[in-house]
Amino acid sequence: MLDAFLRNGVWVPNSCNQGTCGTCKVRVVHGTVDHPPAPDSVLSIAEQEQGVVLSCQTTPTSDVVIDPPTEETGSPRHVLRDIAGTVGAVTSIAADTVSVTVLLDQPLEFTAGQYVELAVPGTLETRPYSMANPPSEPDRLEFHIRRQPGGLATEGWIFESLDVGDPVTMCGPWGDFCYEPAESGVGLVLLAGGTGLAPLKAIARAALQDDPEREIHVYHGVRTRDELYDVDFWEGLSSTHPGVRYIPCLSREQWSGRTGYVGDAMMEDLPSCRNHAAYLCGPPAMVEAGVKALKRRRMSPRRIRREKYTPAV
Ligand code: FES
């Protein structure tokens, strides 16, 4: 159902597209649907009794009528579509991490922070990857991809055989982890874990296009130095934009730079986040710890946007 809504320009908030976040709930008023059981933590028994379903997991088996979603996110509403392109570059950027650039057959409208689902060749499976480039570059998409042990897409394809010139098919854009330009003038705190840096790179670039003087604090957490990437990009950005501060943090290796977790590093640096907005992306534990840290620094919960990366095998 979610796919049908978004392809036809009917906006329904969505995030994981995997039945785990609960963002895409709608209430079926008339008609019949099929869906797998949803965990209570995502869809309560009371909601199920009222006909609420996760639209990303639900297939209509008749014409259906739904209540429009109650939650308005204010995110731009780009129509979901199939996308085709060709691999323009595959570059190793860190241990077990590559940057992949796809040159698109047709430009794609999206918002910084969103993702597409790449079709894994020879299977019916897809895997989500966030765009690391801003929407002002609509003819190409940049992805940061980390190898997952046993991963169908990474070990079976991307790290095995993907090469320049290969055709790629995708579907997107998905998600409402979106840069909000209306908040221009508010300082940004970006907390990333691993390749969760990708959508934050797109958000930082979009924010600086709106306001080159924007105050942006970028914390990138990885375990060891060989997992760090895009260091030159961020150092270059902070030398050309006086408002940008870039702080890489290692959690499992001593070095001359910062150590520990990104939320703790942010708390050491910023006595108050009252006039800031935040975007967090990375493993669930990092995101949850980061949200707690931001609240302790008095950031308004409505200004905290998050995307959890859960590795798909
Ligand atoms: Fe996350 Fe549907 S449950 S988008």
Residues whose N, C-alpha, C, O or C-beta is under 5 A from the ligand:
A	BS01	FES	N14 S15 C16 N17 Q18 G19 T20 C21 G22 T23 C24 L54 C56
